[in-house]
Amino acid sequence: FSLIQLFASGTYEEYNENRQMYPELNTGQETKLKQLSVISLASQRHTLLYDDLLRALEITAVPQLEGLIRGAVYWRLLSGDLDSKKRHFVVKSAVGRTFAP
């Protein structure tokens, strides 16, 4: 994977597993890759559990995770409902991550 391919279709987990293959990401790039990873997960499942997202994105605090999701919603990358009590995000829609060569 090149860095461009990572942002086009990869995930934060893939980045972490192969960090030596990529340049170090700055905070903004890391946030964007995490949001794109949430989009990938949202295309696979209707309900995203906080525990799964915290693990996949290496986030330690629920408020930080919710802020990341709110940012993606603000930029209209996805839509849905956060439920702090049930600790999940119910996906209504998500943009696609498919890019033609």
Steps between C-alpha positions, in 0.01 A plus 500: 500500500620848422394790717248604235352149491484499879288816504291383202402162636708401803434521872674627810557138605684432173710809557591385852588149384738639235624831647850438369365519143352849538623842604388615843156661486434838657199544728268616221595211273457250782155640581395484135620138468306408814186664358548314173537178699166567671346547154637162391352335807170683448474350152523151654278536807190695594600531866856582603584410860714749687725223633577381145570855383716584801711191434525542122586869521722475810294761682486478879214736587137492389474883474793497255329228292171690499684815394659313210159370388341845541773642277423243231129582529576874477694443176211282376716192471235303686178548688344317789424510870749488785371320809731551796289286733497198269855581384437476129452701183206409276591568138244663272732565205867522409685626195670240283874448493524352152731673257545396138862451387 
